């Protein structure tokens, strides 16, 4: 099983100078590379107050200069907000800069503020995503592209920006709700789940995904990815104690942003008891306990786990110590799964 380092929105606006934030995150990147992580994943949002966060394409282009053995991933790019012609050419360019190390994780997004800013509708996200990806795949593989859909139009285009990887970079498609799971299965793409669905829900959704793949005649893709909130310490009690404040702040903001959408189970998780969320959704504990919890997802068919290792207001030294511990005592165990 492979393990990825997930960078999300965690730095509180004004808590850190932006240049210092970048230098800290560059140090974390190098540490995770040296710790043996397989992939480095960068999230994507706009207007994400109260967090401050850098955009994925220029960040990954910079990191491609020194990745070691790591792959680099968008985790995930909010495709419905963007123009697919631009994304197709940006991805092709970045894939060459990365020399084929790029993984393109895609998702719908969940914030009305972002849709408003980009002139789209929340209700159109799924349809825009599907059409945009279809057009991108044409632009990467066809000599002449004609596309006239609901949202996008291209006539007689002759694409010249081709990815390094053939036919294009590996895709991961994010889904949280059952309709989104079915959409990914219907289109035959690798599934990317997380970070807040509990284990029993994920087990049911994996079954739904496999049923939908079979229904539409698709083989089971090689990859299936799970994202988890994560905290490791010498024992579970220490891990819970150290993680609690960062978890509380992050999930308070998730709730304020409407991350849960209208799903009743998600709402109860995001807005409810943090202790319950940590017990049945997050990976928290000693190194051995963390590997055991990750192994449960391997048993469901996941071959990739992406973990967050730092949270709001976590000192850089603590982040670096956490990466070192995980690299020494967790990464080798996950690689054996």
N, C-alpha and C positions, 0 to 999 in steps of 0.2 A: 504494500500500500504506500502511496506517496503522500507527502505532507507539505502544505503550503502555508506561507506567512501572509495573513490578511491584514491590509491596512485600510481602515475605515475612517470615518469622521469622529475624532476624539479630542482634538485640541480645542479648548474653549477660546472663543474670540477674546483677544486682548490678554490672555494668560501668558502668551509667549510671543516674542518678536518673530515675525514670519521668516526672516532669514535664519534665526536660531532653530525654528521648527524644521526648516529644510535640512539644516546641518544635522540635527538630531535624527531625522528620518533617514538621511543618507548613512549615518552611523549604524542605525538599526538594520538597514538593508545589508550593509557589509557584514554585520554580525550574523544575520540570519543565513547569508550565503556561506559563511565560514562554519556555521553550526550544522550544515547539512540539509537545510530545507530544499525541496525540489522545485518549488515555484514561489514567486513573489507576486502577490495580487494587490491591485490598487483599485479602490472604489471610485465612484463617480457621482457627483451631485453638483447642483448650482444653488446659490442663495441659501446655503445650509446653516445659517445662523441658528444657534449660538456657536457653531463650530467654524473653524477656518481650515480649509482643505485645498490642496493643489489638484490641478486637472491631470487626467491619466496619460494622455498621449505625450506631452512634453516630458513628464516625469519618467515614463517608461523608456523614452528615447535616450534620456540621460543615463538611466540605470543600465541600458544595454551596453554601455562602454565597459562595464566590469561585472558581468553576471556570474562568473564562474560557471558552475554546471546548472545554475537555476534557469528555469523558464520564467517568462514574464507574462502576466495576465491582467486584462481588465476584469474587474470582479465587483460589480458588473457595469458595463457601459449602458446608459439609458437611451436605447436606440429610438424610441418613439419621439424623442425631443429633437432629433438630429436629421439632417438631410442625408439619405443613403448614398448619394453620389459622392458627397464629401467624405463620409465615413469609409466607403470602399477605397478611396484613394489614400486617405490617411492611414488606413490599416495596411494597405499594400506597401506604402512607404515605410511604416514602422516595422513591418515584418522583415524588410531588407536591412534596416538598421539593426534589428535584433538577430539577423542571420538565421531566421527561421525558429526563433525561440518563443514567438508570440502565441498566446492563447487568447481568443476573443470571447470573453464572457459578456452576455447580453441580458438585459432585463427591461421591465416596463417602467420602473419607478412607481412612486406612491404618493407624491406630493403635488397638490393642486397648484401651489405657487410656481413650480417649475413648468407645468403645462401652460399656465397663463403666460409666463415670461416668453415661452417659445411659440405661442399662438396655436396650441393644440388643446384637445379636450381629454379629460380623464377617460371618458367613455370610448375614445378612439384608440387607446394605447395598444390593445391587443392586435387590432386590425392594422394599425400603422407598423407595428413591430414585424408582423408576418410579411406584409408587402415590402417593407424596406429590406428585410433579409433576402427575400426572393430576388429583388432587384440587385442587391449587392453580389449575390452569387452569380447572376448573369454577367455583371460587370467584371468579375474576376475570371470568368471561364469562356465567354462567348466573344467572337470576333466582331460581330455587329449586334448591337442591343437595341431592341424596340420594346418599350414597356409603356402601357397606358392603363393605369390602375385607378383606384379610388383617390389616392393621395399624390402619386408621383407619375411623371411623364418624361420619357426619354425616347427620342426618335432618331434612328439611324446613327447611333453613337458607336465610335470605334475606340474602345478602351485601350489605354496604353499602360496604365498602372496595374501591374500584375503582382500578386504576392510572391515572396520567396518560396513559401511552401505551396505544394501543388496538391489539389487545385486551389486551396486557400488554408489559412490557419485553422487549427482545431477550434470548434465552437462549444461553448457551454451556455445553456439557456436556463435562466433563473425562473423559479416558480414557487409560490407559496400556497395559493388557493387551489382547490380541486379543478376549477375550469382552466387555470393556467397549466396545471400538470397535464391535463388532457390536451391542451394546445401543443405543448412540447412533444408529447407522445404522438399526436396526430401528424406532426411535421417530421417526426423521426429523428429529433436532435438529442444530444446528450443532456441529461437533467442535472441542474445545479439547485440544491435545496439549502435553505437556512436563512437566518440563524436561530429562529425562535420556535419552530414547530417542535413539539415534544416527540419523543421516540415512538410512541404508539401511533401518532398521526403520520409520522414519516413512514413507518412500516406499511400502513394502509395506503399512503400515497404512492409508494414504490409499486405496490400491487396494481394500483390504478394506472400508473405509467406503463407497466409491462402489458396490462390488458389492452391499453390503447395502442401501443406499438403493434401488438398482434392483430388488433382489429383493423388497422390500416396497412398491414403488410410490411411493416418495417422490422429489420433485425434489431436486437438489443445492442445499442452502441457500446463501444469499448469503455468509455468513461461514464462515471456517475459521481457527482461531487457533493459533499456535505460541508457546510460552513457552521462552525460552532464558536460560541463564546468560550473562552478557555482561561483557566488559571491553575498553575501548578506550584506547589511548595513541598516542603519536606513531608508534610502530612496534611490530611484534608482539613483539619481545624484551622491550621495556619493559612491554607489556601483560601478558605471561605472568609476568614477575617481580613486578609489582605485585599481580596477581590471586591468585597461588599460595597465600599464607597464608590469605586469606579463603575460597577454595575448599576448602582442606584442612580447615579448621575446620567449615565448613558441612556438608561431605559426610561427615565423621566422625560428626556428629550425625545426619544422615540415616540412616547405617548403623545407629547405635545405636537409632534409632526404628523401624527395620524398613521404611523407605520402599520398599525393593525388593520387599517381599512374598515370594512363592515363585517368582517368575519368574526363570529361570536367567540370562537375558541381563541383566535389570535387576540381579540380584545381582552379576554379574561387573563391571558398571559402577560400582555404588555402593560396593562393597567392594574393588574392584580398583585398578588403576594410575590415579592422578589424571592423569598426563600423557596417557594414551590418552583419558580422558574429555574433557580439554580439546581434544584434537586433532580428535575426530570428533563431538563433541556440543555443546560450548560455542562461543559466538561470541567470539573473541578476536583482537585485532590492531589495525592502524592504522584510521583512519576508512574509507578506501577498501576495505580488506580486510573490515571488518565489513559494509559495505553489500553487497559481493560475496557474502559468506556468507549474508546475509539474502535476497539475490536467489535463491539456490538453493531456498529455501522458497517464494518467490513462484512459481517455476516448477512447484512441486508443487500449486499452487492455493490456498495460504494468502494471505489478504488482510489479516491482522492478525498482527503480531509483538509480543509483550510481553516486555520485557527487564528483568532485575535489574541495578541499577547500584551496589549497595552490599552489603557482606558483613561478617561478624563482625569487630569490633574495627577497623573502618575509621574514621579520624577524620572529623569532619563537614566540615572544609575539603576533604579529598580527595573526599568524596562530591559536594560542591558543584562542585568543579573538574571532576569527571567528567561531571556533568549539563551543565555549560556546554560542554564539548568535544563531547559527543554532540549537543547542541542545535545547535551551530554547524556540525559537520562530518559528522554521520550522519543526523539527522532529515531534512534536505532531500533527501539522496540516497534515503532509503527512500520518501519521498513521491513520488519520480519513478518508482518501480518499477511 
